[in-house]
């Protein structure tokens, strides 16, 4: 949970007020374009549970680079690349370490896409509007703006 510090009245006492976080899952291309966005869920909901509630049909033969939060989520007709967790009391082999490094270097692209979406400050801040679907709409608009920025930056690059 995010913590906001507030001042109570005119007293110099500062109390910490916890806020409820929200989360979305997304599907991203190697050039940081966002193709799919899940519905907004509460922050305590597990990533795999979000994917189970909102199944995604992917084209045949696609490679899906996943985080370990999606352990057990293997869509049909896809190749899943996921980092290998270190076994208890043992170390990873050099091959597993290299594979994890390759996966994390690809997954950092997704993190950059998420950072591009969060350029819109309203996505990062606490929403006070409680209208149904407003948080989904805000995230959808922020993703659209991010995709527009990515498209324009790709079009402006010299050949």
C-alpha positions as CSV (number, residue, x, y, z in Angstrom):
1,X,0.0,0.0,0.0
2,X,1.1,3.5,-0.7
3,X,1.5,5.7,2.4
4,X,0.7,9.4,2.4
5,X,1.8,11.7,5.3
6,X,-0.9,14.1,6.4
7,X,-0.9,16.9,9.0
8,X,-3.8,16.7,11.5
9,X,-5.2,20.2,12.1
10,X,-2.7,22.8,13.1
11,X,-0.7,20.4,15.3
12,X,2.8,19.5,14.1
13,X,1.9,15.8,14.5
14,X,2.1,13.9,11.2
15,X,0.0,10.7,10.8
16,X,0.5,8.2,8.1
17,X,-2.6,7.3,6.0
18,X,-2.5,4.2,3.9
19,X,-4.1,4.3,0.5
20,X,-5.4,1.4,-1.6
21,X,-3.4,0.6,-4.7
22,X,-4.7,-0.7,-8.0
23,X,-3.0,-2.8,-10.7
24,X,-3.4,-3.7,-14.3
25,X,-1.7,-6.4,-16.5
26,X,-0.6,-5.6,-20.0
27,X,0.7,-7.2,-23.1
28,X,3.6,-5.3,-24.8
29,X,5.6,-5.6,-28.1
30,X,9.4,-5.4,-28.3
31,X,9.0,-1.8,-29.5
32,X,7.1,-0.9,-26.3
33,X,3.6,-0.7,-27.9
34,X,0.9,-1.8,-25.5
35,X,-1.5,-4.3,-27.3
36,X,-3.7,-5.4,-24.4
37,X,-4.7,-4.0,-21.0
38,X,-6.6,-5.9,-18.3
39,X,-9.3,-4.4,-16.2
40,X,-8.2,-2.5,-13.2
41,X,-8.1,-4.6,-10.0
42,X,-7.3,-4.0,-6.4
43,X,-3.6,-4.1,-5.6
44,X,-3.8,-7.2,-3.4
45,X,-5.2,-9.4,-6.3
46,X,-2.5,-11.8,-7.7
47,X,-1.4,-11.4,-11.3
48,X,-2.3,-14.9,-12.3
49,X,-5.8,-14.5,-10.8
50,X,-6.3,-11.5,-13.0
51,X,-5.3,-13.5,-16.1
52,X,-7.6,-16.4,-15.1
53,X,-10.6,-14.0,-14.9
54,X,-9.8,-12.3,-18.2
55,X,-8.5,-15.0,-20.6
56,X,-6.5,-13.7,-23.5
57,X,-6.5,-15.6,-26.8
58,X,-3.0,-15.3,-28.4
59,X,-2.0,-16.3,-31.9
60,X,-0.4,-19.7,-32.5
61,X,3.4,-19.9,-32.1
62,X,3.9,-16.7,-30.2
63,X,6.5,-16.5,-27.4
64,X,5.2,-15.0,-24.2
65,X,7.8,-13.5,-21.8
66,X,6.3,-13.7,-18.3
67,X,7.1,-12.6,-14.8
68,X,7.2,-15.2,-12.0
69,X,3.9,-13.7,-10.8
70,X,2.2,-15.7,-13.6
71,X,3.6,-19.1,-12.4
72,X,1.2,-21.8,-13.7
73,X,-0.3,-19.5,-16.4
74,X,0.5,-21.2,-19.7
75,X,-1.8,-20.2,-22.6
76,X,-2.5,-22.8,-25.3
77,X,-0.2,-22.9,-28.5
78,X,2.3,-20.5,-27.0
79,X,5.9,-20.8,-25.8
80,X,6.4,-19.3,-22.3
81,X,9.7,-17.8,-21.2
82,X,9.9,-17.3,-17.5
83,X,12.8,-16.8,-15.1
84,X,13.9,-19.9,-13.2
85,X,13.7,-19.5,-9.4
86,X,16.6,-20.5,-7.2
87,X,15.9,-23.8,-5.4
88,X,16.1,-23.8,-1.6
89,X,19.6,-24.5,-0.4
90,X,21.0,-24.7,-4.0
91,X,22.4,-22.4,-6.6
92,X,21.3,-21.8,-10.2
93,X,23.5,-23.3,-12.9
94,X,25.4,-21.0,-15.3
95,X,23.0,-21.9,-18.1
96,X,20.0,-21.0,-16.0
97,X,21.7,-17.7,-14.9
98,X,22.3,-16.8,-18.6
99,X,18.7,-17.6,-19.5
100,X,17.4,-15.5,-16.6
101,X,19.6,-12.6,-17.8
102,X,18.2,-12.9,-21.3
103,X,14.7,-13.0,-20.0
104,X,15.2,-10.0,-17.7
105,X,16.8,-8.0,-20.5
106,X,13.7,-8.6,-22.6
107,X,11.3,-7.9,-19.7
108,X,12.9,-4.5,-19.0
109,X,11.3,-3.3,-22.2
110,X,7.9,-4.0,-20.6
111,X,9.0,-2.0,-17.5
112,X,10.0,0.9,-19.8
113,X,6.5,0.7,-21.4
114,X,4.9,0.9,-18.0
115,X,7.1,3.8,-17.1
116,X,5.9,5.5,-20.3
117,X,2.3,5.1,-19.3
118,X,3.0,6.5,-15.9
119,X,4.2,9.7,-17.5
120,X,0.6,10.6,-17.1
121,X,0.6,11.6,-13.5
122,X,-3.1,10.7,-13.0
123,X,-2.1,7.0,-13.3
124,X,0.4,7.2,-10.5
125,X,-1.7,9.3,-8.1
126,X,-4.6,8.3,-6.0
127,X,-7.9,8.8,-7.8
128,X,-10.7,10.5,-5.9
129,X,-13.4,9.9,-8.5
130,X,-15.3,6.8,-7.6
131,X,-17.4,6.5,-10.7
132,X,-17.7,3.0,-12.1
133,X,-15.1,2.3,-14.8
134,X,-13.3,5.6,-14.3
135,X,-10.0,4.0,-13.3
136,X,-10.1,1.7,-16.3
137,X,-10.8,4.7,-18.6
138,X,-7.9,6.7,-17.2
139,X,-5.5,3.8,-17.7
140,X,-6.8,3.1,-21.2
141,X,-6.3,6.8,-22.2
142,X,-2.8,6.8,-20.7
143,X,-1.9,3.7,-22.7
144,X,-3.3,5.3,-25.8
145,X,-1.1,8.4,-25.3
146,X,1.9,6.1,-24.6
147,X,1.3,4.2,-27.9
148,X,0.9,7.6,-29.7
149,X,4.3,8.7,-28.3
150,X,5.9,5.4,-29.3
151,X,4.5,5.6,-32.8
152,X,5.6,9.2,-33.3
153,X,9.1,8.4,-32.0
154,X,9.4,5.5,-34.4
155,X,8.3,7.6,-37.4
156,X,10.7,10.4,-36.6
157,X,13.8,8.2,-36.4
158,X,16.2,8.7,-39.3
159,X,16.6,5.8,-41.7
